[in-house]
Amino acid sequence: VLFNGSTSGGAGLFVATAGTTPVKIVQVGDAAPGGGTFSTVNGFHALNNAGQVAFVATVSGGSGGGVFLASPSGPSSYAVEAIALNGAASPAGGTFVITTVRADAVLNDAGDVAFIADLAGGTDSGIFLKRSGQAVEAVAAQGQSAPGTAGQFSTFPHGANTTIVGGVSLSAAARGRKNGRSATTTAFSRGARTGITS
């Protein structure tokens, strides 16, 4: 069971099974990858069968926030790595803007993380995938042609409307023209709209 918990030392993210002592994954004030300390960790998170946790958090005195992956490093400890940090270069161009805790990351049993992120200095948002041991890649970006529609991706709703099934399925608004008039449709690739599948 993955859960948020408030303690005298600050809010934290914990995991436990029935009859065992909860294990801390991360807590406000802990050192964050990339510098600074975690300032907000409560929110929506993804847990896989290997015990890994993907989450979005804000950071003080460092990048400002990011998408992170926590992996078991011992019987009662976790190691946290940065998947994408606010201000870092995006493979879709521009830089990531990740300064709000949202349900924007999903995870499969292979440890692959897919996430939605706003961008600055280029297109305004996109869907991204970080496979285990590989660099972050862009899956879809605002302004890109939306397959099967007459338009382009205009926005990606926050809330992790993505599914990892070998590739990545997603939901997005596609804007184009129909009969000479502006039209907006919602385009889906193959797969469920939400969820996590290995």
GIZIGI-V759976 format. One record per helix or strand of 2 or more residues. SS is the DSSP state (~ for helix, > for strand). FROM is the first residue (numbers start at 1). TO is the last residue. If there is no record, write none. Layout:
# GIZIGI-V759976
ss->SS from->FROM to->TO
ss->SS from->FROM to->TO
This chain:
# GIZIGI-V759976
ss->> from->2 to->7
ss->> from->10 to->15
ss->> from->23 to->27
ss->> from->37 to->40
ss->> from->45 to->47
ss->> from->53 to->60
ss->> from->65 to->74
ss->> from->77 to->85
ss->> from->95 to->97
ss->> from->105 to->107
ss->> from->113 to->120
ss->> from->125 to->130
ss->> from->136 to->141
ss->> from->152 to->155
ss->> from->162 to->164
ss->> from->168 to->178
ss->> from->181 to->188
